[in-house]
Amino acid sequence: MRTGAPYPAPMNDPRRELTAADLVIRALSQPGDQPAILLGGAVLTVGALRDQVSRISQAYASMGIGVGSPVAVLSSNRPEVVAVGQANQITGARSLALHPYGSLDDHVYVIDDAEIETLVFDPGTYSERAAALLERCPRLSRLLAMGPSDVGQDLLAAAERFSARPLRPPDVDPDAVSGLSYTGGTTGRPKGVMGTYRGATRMTMIQMAEWDIPAAPRFLISTPLSHAGAAFLTPTLLRGGALVVLPGFDPEGFLDAVQRHRVTATMLVPTMIYALLDHPALEKVDLSSLEAVYYGASAISPTRLAEAIGRLERPT
C-alpha cells in the first residue's frame, strides 16, 4: 500500500493529468458564502465545506491515510459525510461506501473482500454496527467516528486540531483504483466493481458536458449521500448551485421540498418515481421549478416513464 500526505507534483506541470480531485478543488473554489448543502434547516457554505475537507485531509495524513489507503464509509445523510467523501478524493484514498441499509453479514463480506482497514462511520446511527465490524473483520484496524463515540476515534475532533489550508490534489496513477462499488449480488455474492481515478474524472466531465444540469441548480438528494447522492455535488457546485438534502425518501416530504426550495433538479430510482406518481399530493404541489429528473439503478417501465414525463415536465 502506498500512503502519504496529499501533495503532488506541481499543478501547473503540463504532463500532469487532470483528476477528479482537481474538479473537487475547483468546485470548492466557488465564493465562500455560497450555499453548498441545505439539510434539516441548516446551511453549509462552500467555504465551511472547503475548510472541513482541508482539516479532515490533514487529519487523515497524520494517521498515515493517503494514496491507496482502503477506507469505507457508513453513514446516514449528514453534511459531514460529504466532507469525508471529498477528503477521500483529496487524499487519494481508495474509498468504499457501505450501503446504509445493508445487513451486518453484507457489510462483513464487503469489508473483507475490499480489504478495508479504516471505517469512517456516523456514531449516531452506526456505533453498534461499527463495533461489530471491528470484531468480525480481521483487516479492519481503525474506526473513525464523525463525532464523539465510545467505539472509535472522533475524526471531527482530530480534524479541528488543524488549520484550514489550500487544497492540493494527490499524486496518483490515473489508472489506479480509486474506489470500489459492489453489485447487488442477484446472481451470487456481490462483486466489487473497480473505478479508477481517470474514470471518476471522466464521469464528472460527462455530467458537466452532457447531462444538461440547470444553471445555479437546487439539486434535491433523497438517496444516500455516501452513494450516488454525493456524485452530483461537484457538478452542482461548478454550476453555481447547492444540494438540498433529505434524510431519506418519502413522497410527501420529497414533493414538499421541491416546492419549498424551488428545486430545479433531482436524482431518483424508478421505484421512487412510481411512488411520486401514485401519491395524491402530486397534484397539489407546485413543481414548476423542476427542470431535470435523472434516474438510474434499475430499468424503468416505459409506460411509467412516459407518464412521469407528462406529469412532472416543467411547463413552458
PLY file of the C-alpha trace (Angstrom):
ply
format ascii 1.0
element vertex 316
property float x
property float y
property float z
element edge 315
property int vertex1
property int vertex2
end_header
0.00 0.00 0.00
1.19 3.49 -0.83
0.48 6.24 1.67
1.48 9.84 2.08
0.37 13.43 2.51
-1.93 14.85 -0.22
0.65 16.99 -2.04
1.51 16.05 -5.66
3.65 17.25 -8.50
3.09 20.94 -9.28
-0.43 21.63 -10.55
0.94 23.65 -13.47
3.00 20.71 -14.76
1.66 20.19 -18.33
2.43 16.47 -18.08
0.11 16.06 -15.13
-3.31 14.63 -15.95
-6.40 16.30 -14.51
-8.07 14.24 -11.76
-11.45 14.23 -10.06
-9.73 15.84 -7.08
-8.82 18.81 -9.29
-12.50 19.19 -10.15
-13.45 18.93 -6.47
-10.96 21.69 -5.66
-12.33 23.82 -8.47
-15.87 23.26 -7.20
-14.83 24.21 -3.66
-13.20 27.37 -5.01
-16.61 28.95 -5.56
-17.40 32.01 -3.38
-17.11 31.01 0.26
-20.51 32.35 1.27
-22.30 30.40 -1.46
-24.57 27.67 0.00
-23.27 24.18 -0.72
-25.63 21.93 1.26
-29.06 22.60 2.77
-30.04 19.87 5.24
-32.52 19.88 8.09
-32.88 23.66 8.16
-29.10 24.20 8.33
-26.97 25.66 5.56
-23.35 24.61 4.99
-21.49 27.13 2.85
-18.84 26.35 0.27
-16.21 27.99 2.48
-17.17 25.94 5.53
-17.19 22.73 3.50
-13.81 23.57 1.93
-12.25 24.18 5.34
-13.67 20.96 6.75
-12.33 18.95 3.79
-8.91 20.50 4.35
-8.90 19.68 8.06
-10.09 16.10 7.56
-7.49 15.58 4.83
-4.76 16.74 7.19
-6.10 14.53 9.99
-6.01 11.60 7.57
-2.39 12.34 6.68
-1.43 12.48 10.36
-2.85 8.97 10.74
-1.00 7.62 7.71
-4.08 7.57 5.48
-3.08 8.62 1.98
-2.93 7.47 -1.63
-4.32 3.96 -1.94
-5.37 3.60 1.69
-8.57 1.49 1.82
-11.31 3.49 3.57
-15.00 2.62 3.92
-17.81 4.99 4.92
-21.06 4.05 6.70
-23.38 6.95 7.42
-26.84 8.41 7.29
-27.38 11.64 5.36
-25.49 14.36 7.23
-23.21 17.16 5.97
-20.05 15.57 7.38
-20.36 12.56 5.08
-19.93 14.92 2.13
-16.75 16.37 3.64
-15.40 12.88 4.29
-16.13 11.83 0.72
-14.34 14.85 -0.69
-11.42 14.34 1.71
-11.12 10.77 0.43
-10.65 12.18 -3.07
-8.21 14.88 -1.95
-6.03 12.33 -0.15
-6.34 9.71 -2.89
-7.74 7.09 -0.52
-9.32 4.02 -2.11
-12.88 4.53 -0.98
-15.89 2.28 -0.49
-19.43 3.27 0.51
-21.25 0.71 2.65
-24.98 0.68 1.96
-26.77 2.27 4.95
-29.45 -0.46 4.87
-27.09 -3.41 4.44
-27.07 -6.25 6.96
-24.12 -6.99 9.23
-23.23 -10.06 7.18
-23.35 -7.99 3.97
-21.04 -5.38 5.46
-18.63 -8.01 6.80
-18.38 -9.64 3.38
-17.76 -6.36 1.55
-15.20 -5.05 4.06
-13.26 -8.33 3.97
-13.43 -8.59 0.19
-12.27 -4.96 -0.28
-9.53 -5.39 2.37
-10.73 -2.28 4.22
-8.51 -1.05 7.04
-10.32 2.16 8.09
-14.06 2.64 8.65
-15.50 6.15 8.95
-18.98 5.99 10.46
-21.90 8.01 11.78
-21.86 7.45 15.55
-25.48 8.49 15.98
-26.72 5.57 13.90
-23.93 3.05 13.37
-21.79 2.80 16.52
-23.07 -0.69 17.32
-22.52 -1.81 13.72
-19.00 -0.36 13.67
-18.08 -2.24 16.85
-19.43 -5.49 15.40
-17.47 -4.99 12.19
-14.25 -4.33 14.09
-14.74 -7.61 15.93
-15.53 -9.67 12.85
-13.25 -8.18 10.16
-9.56 -9.11 10.68
-8.14 -6.42 8.38
-10.23 -3.61 9.86
-7.97 -1.85 12.33
-9.24 1.73 12.66
-12.68 3.20 13.45
-13.16 6.93 12.88
-16.41 8.45 14.11
-17.99 11.59 12.71
-18.40 12.95 16.22
-17.96 11.75 19.82
-18.16 7.98 20.20
-17.20 5.28 22.70
-16.41 2.97 19.79
-13.91 4.85 17.65
-11.73 7.93 17.47
-13.55 11.22 16.88
-12.43 12.21 13.37
-14.04 15.64 13.53
-12.27 16.47 16.80
-8.97 15.28 15.32
-9.58 17.47 12.27
-10.21 20.56 14.39
-6.61 20.45 15.59
-5.54 21.60 12.12
-5.92 24.97 10.46
-7.54 25.02 7.05
-5.11 25.47 4.19
-5.35 25.40 0.38
-6.42 22.06 -1.06
-3.99 20.19 -3.29
-4.80 17.11 -5.40
-2.98 13.82 -4.73
-0.18 12.50 -6.89
-1.83 9.39 -8.32
-1.58 6.99 -11.23
-4.72 7.83 -13.28
-5.28 4.12 -13.98
-5.02 3.06 -10.33
-8.16 2.01 -8.46
-9.73 4.96 -6.64
-12.80 3.21 -5.30
-15.00 0.13 -5.29
-18.75 -0.20 -5.80
-20.43 -3.51 -5.05
-23.15 -5.03 -7.21
-26.49 -6.16 -5.80
-25.45 -9.81 -5.72
-28.52 -11.07 -7.60
-26.54 -13.96 -9.11
-24.45 -14.76 -6.04
-22.15 -12.76 -3.82
-21.82 -9.01 -4.60
-18.85 -8.23 -6.80
-16.57 -5.24 -6.38
-16.59 -3.02 -9.45
-13.29 -1.15 -9.64
-13.31 2.54 -10.52
-10.13 4.40 -11.48
-9.04 7.97 -10.83
-9.30 8.61 -14.57
-12.79 7.10 -14.70
-14.02 9.33 -11.87
-12.65 12.37 -13.68
-14.32 11.42 -16.95
-17.63 10.84 -15.18
-17.71 14.37 -13.79
-16.73 15.77 -17.19
-19.58 13.84 -18.83
-22.03 15.16 -16.24
-20.93 18.71 -16.96
-20.93 18.32 -20.74
-23.88 16.04 -21.45
-26.38 15.99 -18.60
-27.96 19.44 -19.06
-27.69 20.32 -15.38
-29.56 23.62 -14.88
-27.69 26.81 -14.14
-27.32 27.53 -10.41
-29.25 24.35 -9.61
-31.06 23.49 -6.44
-30.38 19.76 -6.64
-32.56 17.63 -4.36
-30.94 14.48 -2.92
-33.00 11.89 -1.04
-30.76 8.92 -1.77
-27.73 8.09 0.45
-25.02 10.77 0.26
-22.40 8.09 0.76
-23.51 6.53 -2.52
-24.80 8.11 -5.74
-26.24 11.16 -3.99
-22.91 12.91 -3.47
-21.89 12.22 -7.09
-23.82 15.34 -8.02
-22.01 17.65 -5.59
-19.08 18.64 -7.82
-21.13 19.42 -10.97
-23.74 21.22 -8.86
-21.16 23.49 -7.23
-19.38 24.05 -10.54
-22.69 25.25 -11.94
-23.07 27.67 -9.03
-25.73 25.69 -7.18
-26.34 23.80 -3.95
-27.57 20.39 -2.81
-30.85 20.20 -0.92
-30.56 17.00 1.14
-33.31 14.98 2.81
-32.62 12.34 5.50
-34.35 9.79 3.28
-37.14 9.43 0.75
-40.84 9.68 1.35
-43.13 11.01 -1.40
-44.84 13.77 0.59
-41.61 15.10 2.09
-39.95 14.99 -1.30
-42.74 16.94 -3.02
-42.81 19.49 -0.20
-39.05 20.02 -0.54
-39.34 20.63 -4.30
-41.97 23.30 -3.73
-40.37 24.91 -0.66
-36.80 25.12 -2.00
-37.74 25.72 -5.66
-35.76 22.62 -6.62
-34.62 22.56 -10.24
-33.09 19.06 -10.50
-33.11 15.74 -8.70
-31.98 12.13 -8.96
-34.29 9.19 -8.22
-34.55 5.46 -8.75
-37.59 4.12 -10.66
-39.44 2.89 -7.57
-39.26 6.42 -6.14
-40.70 7.84 -9.37
-43.57 5.34 -9.18
-44.27 6.34 -5.56
-44.44 10.00 -6.57
-46.77 9.30 -9.48
-49.09 7.29 -7.21
-49.17 9.82 -4.37
-52.25 12.07 -4.07
-50.11 15.08 -3.06
-48.54 15.18 -6.54
-51.45 17.19 -7.93
-51.44 19.65 -5.02
-47.86 20.96 -5.07
-46.11 23.44 -7.33
-43.43 21.61 -9.30
-42.95 24.36 -11.87
-39.31 24.93 -10.78
-38.30 21.36 -11.65
-36.25 21.25 -14.87
-34.47 17.88 -14.79
-35.06 14.46 -13.22
-32.25 11.91 -13.51
-32.93 8.26 -12.76
-30.85 5.09 -12.53
-30.01 1.92 -10.57
-32.59 -0.17 -12.45
-34.67 -0.23 -15.61
-37.84 1.83 -15.69
-41.19 0.85 -17.13
-41.57 2.64 -20.50
-45.24 3.28 -19.72
-44.48 4.84 -16.36
-41.57 6.81 -17.84
-43.96 8.37 -20.37
-46.36 9.12 -17.51
-43.60 10.74 -15.48
-42.55 12.92 -18.39
-46.13 14.04 -18.89
-46.87 14.76 -15.23
-43.52 16.07 -13.98
-42.47 18.04 -17.04
-41.81 21.70 -16.35
-44.38 23.89 -18.11
-43.03 26.19 -20.84
0 1
1 2
2 3
3 4
4 5
5 6
6 7
7 8
8 9
9 10
10 11
11 12
12 13
13 14
14 15
15 16
16 17
17 18
18 19
19 20
20 21
21 22
22 23
23 24
24 25
25 26
26 27
27 28
28 29
29 30
30 31
31 32
32 33
33 34
34 35
35 36
36 37
37 38
38 39
39 40
40 41
41 42
42 43
43 44
44 45
45 46
46 47
47 48
48 49
49 50
50 51
51 52
52 53
53 54
54 55
55 56
56 57
57 58
58 59
59 60
60 61
61 62
62 63
63 64
64 65
65 66
66 67
67 68
68 69
69 70
70 71
71 72
72 73
73 74
74 75
75 76
76 77
77 78
78 79
79 80
80 81
81 82
82 83
83 84
84 85
85 86
86 87
87 88
88 89
89 90
90 91
91 92
92 93
93 94
94 95
95 96
96 97
97 98
98 99
99 100
100 101
101 102
102 103
103 104
104 105
105 106
106 107
107 108
108 109
109 110
110 111
111 112
112 113
113 114
114 115
115 116
116 117
117 118
118 119
119 120
120 121
121 122
122 123
123 124
124 125
125 126
126 127
127 128
128 129
129 130
130 131
131 132
132 133
133 134
134 135
135 136
136 137
137 138
138 139
139 140
140 141
141 142
142 143
143 144
144 145
145 146
146 147
147 148
148 149
149 150
150 151
151 152
152 153
153 154
154 155
155 156
156 157
157 158
158 159
159 160
160 161
161 162
162 163
163 164
164 165
165 166
166 167
167 168
168 169
169 170
170 171
171 172
172 173
173 174
174 175
175 176
176 177
177 178
178 179
179 180
180 181
181 182
182 183
183 184
184 185
185 186
186 187
187 188
188 189
189 190
190 191
191 192
192 193
193 194
194 195
195 196
196 197
197 198
198 199
199 200
200 201
201 202
202 203
203 204
204 205
205 206
206 207
207 208
208 209
209 210
210 211
211 212
212 213
213 214
214 215
215 216
216 217
217 218
218 219
219 220
220 221
221 222
222 223
223 224
224 225
225 226
226 227
227 228
228 229
229 230
230 231
231 232
232 233
233 234
234 235
235 236
236 237
237 238
238 239
239 240
240 241
241 242
242 243
243 244
244 245
245 246
246 247
247 248
248 249
249 250
250 251
251 252
252 253
253 254
254 255
255 256
256 257
257 258
258 259
259 260
260 261
261 262
262 263
263 264
264 265
265 266
266 267
267 268
268 269
269 270
270 271
271 272
272 273
273 274
274 275
275 276
276 277
277 278
278 279
279 280
280 281
281 282
282 283
283 284
284 285
285 286
286 287
287 288
288 289
289 290
290 291
291 292
292 293
293 294
294 295
295 296
296 297
297 298
298 299
299 300
300 301
301 302
302 303
303 304
304 305
305 306
306 307
307 308
308 309
309 310
310 311
311 312
312 313
313 314
314 315
